[in-house]
Amino acid sequence: MSTLTELIARAPWREAVTYRDTWPHEYVLTRKDDQRELLEAVRDRLRAGEGVAGSFFRMNNTYLFIGEYKYWLMTHYDDIDPCDDESDYVLNRARLYRDRRDFIIQPGDSGKPEVYPGNPPRPT
């Protein structure tokens, strides 16, 4: 069994080209990229309570912070069945900013490191 960091290092991360100019990040697909073991490892960490609540504009999510990246799933971790051969779950990652954008994204933020809204909100 591989460690989570080994699985992350071996994964074939691809750029989310649709969001290249608006919110840069990478992703893998669990079925297409054969990343079920990575999905299970992330899901298990989130289920164990290692995730941190955050929001992307109005969408709430749970993020897992590992190294220089934050990771999130497009499907809630409790709804994921890694044995499901029909579903292709998405695991995303983005570089950390080390500011409030790691937890709260607000209108006016482009996701680019050099752009930061003038009046960042306080977490609620």
Backbone torsions as a table, in degrees:
resi	resn	phi	psi	omega
1	MET	NA	131.1	-178.5
2	SER	-85.4	155.5	174.7
3	THR	-78.4	162.7	-179.8
4	LEU	-60.6	-42.5	-179.4
5	THR	-66.2	-32.6	175.1
6	GLU	-67.2	-42.2	178.3
7	LEU	-62.9	-41.9	178.6
8	ILE	-62.4	-43.9	-178.0
9	ALA	-65.1	-32.6	-178.3
10	ARG	-85.8	-15.6	-175.2
11	ALA	-66.6	143.0	179.6
12	PRO	-84.7	70.0	-177.6
13	TRP	-60.6	137.2	177.7
14	ARG	-126.0	148.6	179.4
15	GLU	-69.9	136.8	174.2
16	ALA	-81.2	86.9	-171.7
17	VAL	-62.7	-30.0	178.9
18	THR	-59.8	-31.1	-176.4
19	TYR	-109.2	15.9	-176.8
20	ARG	-52.7	-43.3	-175.6
21	ASP	-95.8	-8.1	-176.8
22	THR	-114.7	-39.4	176.9
23	TRP	-154.0	83.3	-173.7
24	PRO	-62.7	130.5	174.3
25	HIS	-162.0	175.2	179.5
26	GLU	-122.9	165.9	178.6
27	TYR	-154.4	162.8	168.7
28	VAL	-133.7	154.8	176.1
29	LEU	-107.6	133.1	-172.4
30	THR	-68.1	-38.2	-178.0
31	ARG	-86.7	-53.7	-177.0
32	LYS	-60.1	-39.3	-178.6
33	ASP	-96.1	4.7	-179.9
34	ASP	54.7	54.6	-177.3
35	GLN	-116.9	34.5	179.8
36	ARG	-62.2	-39.8	-179.4
37	GLU	-64.4	-40.3	177.2
38	LEU	-65.2	-44.4	178.1
39	LEU	-57.8	-47.0	179.7
40	GLU	-61.3	-41.4	-179.5
41	ALA	-63.5	-43.7	178.4
42	VAL	-67.3	-46.9	179.0
43	ARG	-56.5	-44.1	-179.0
44	ASP	-65.0	-38.0	177.3
45	ARG	-65.0	-41.4	178.9
46	LEU	-66.8	-41.8	177.8
47	ARG	-63.2	-31.2	-179.8
48	ALA	-77.7	-2.0	177.0
49	GLY	91.4	14.1	-178.6
50	GLU	-82.9	-7.3	-180.0
51	GLY	-79.7	163.0	179.7
52	VAL	-123.3	131.5	178.8
53	ALA	-69.1	138.8	177.4
54	GLY	-154.9	178.7	177.8
55	SER	-141.3	145.5	174.6
56	PHE	-111.7	99.5	-169.3
57	PHE	55.7	-115.5	-178.1
58	ARG	-97.2	0.8	-178.1
59	MET	-95.5	119.4	177.2
60	ASN	-80.7	146.6	179.7
61	ASN	-152.7	170.5	174.6
62	THR	-116.5	128.8	-176.0
63	TYR	-112.9	145.0	175.4
64	LEU	-111.9	122.0	-177.2
65	PHE	-99.4	118.9	-179.8
66	ILE	-138.7	121.2	179.9
67	GLY	60.1	-128.5	-177.4
68	GLU	-95.0	13.8	-175.7
69	TYR	-129.7	157.4	165.8
70	LYS	-115.9	142.0	-175.6
71	TYR	-118.5	144.3	175.7
72	TRP	-150.5	155.3	-179.7
73	LEU	-103.9	150.6	176.4
74	MET	-84.4	-16.3	176.5
75	THR	-116.6	138.3	179.6
76	HIS	-57.7	139.3	-174.6
77	TYR	-59.9	-28.7	177.6
78	ASP	-73.2	-16.1	-179.3
79	ASP	-97.2	3.4	-176.5
80	ILE	-93.2	129.7	173.7
81	ASP	-117.1	99.8	-176.5
82	PRO	-64.2	-14.7	177.4
83	CYS	-86.5	-5.6	179.5
84	ASP	-72.8	109.3	-178.1
85	ASP	-80.6	-7.7	-178.6
86	GLU	-90.3	-31.6	-175.2
87	SER	-89.3	146.0	176.6
88	ASP	-121.4	92.2	-176.2
89	TYR	-73.8	151.2	-178.6
90	VAL	-109.1	128.8	172.1
91	LEU	-114.7	122.1	-178.9
92	ASN	-106.2	159.9	170.3
93	ARG	-150.3	150.0	176.7
94	ALA	-142.2	147.8	176.5
95	ARG	-62.1	146.3	178.0
96	LEU	-74.5	147.2	175.1
97	TYR	-97.8	-26.6	-175.4
98	ARG	63.2	39.4	171.3
99	ASP	-146.8	-168.6	-174.9
100	ARG	-62.3	-19.7	179.6
101	ARG	-67.2	-15.2	174.4
102	ASP	-71.1	-14.8	-177.1
103	PHE	-124.5	-36.2	-175.9
104	ILE	-134.8	123.3	175.5
105	ILE	-105.5	136.9	-175.5
106	GLN	-129.6	163.9	176.5
107	PRO	-56.0	140.0	-178.9
108	GLY	97.1	-13.2	178.7
109	ASP	-89.1	133.1	-178.6
110	SER	-98.7	-10.1	-176.2
111	GLY	86.4	-4.0	178.9
112	LYS	-87.7	138.4	-175.8
113	PRO	-56.0	-32.8	-175.8
114	GLU	-83.2	-7.5	-178.4
115	VAL	-111.4	124.4	178.4
116	TYR	-139.8	129.6	-179.0
117	PRO	-57.3	146.9	-175.7
118	GLY	-66.5	-27.1	-175.5
119	ASN	-130.6	79.0	-176.5
120	PRO	-65.9	141.2	-178.5
121	PRO	-74.9	159.1	172.9
122	ARG	-87.0	141.2	176.8
123	PRO	-59.7	142.4	179.5
124	THR	-103.9	NA	NA
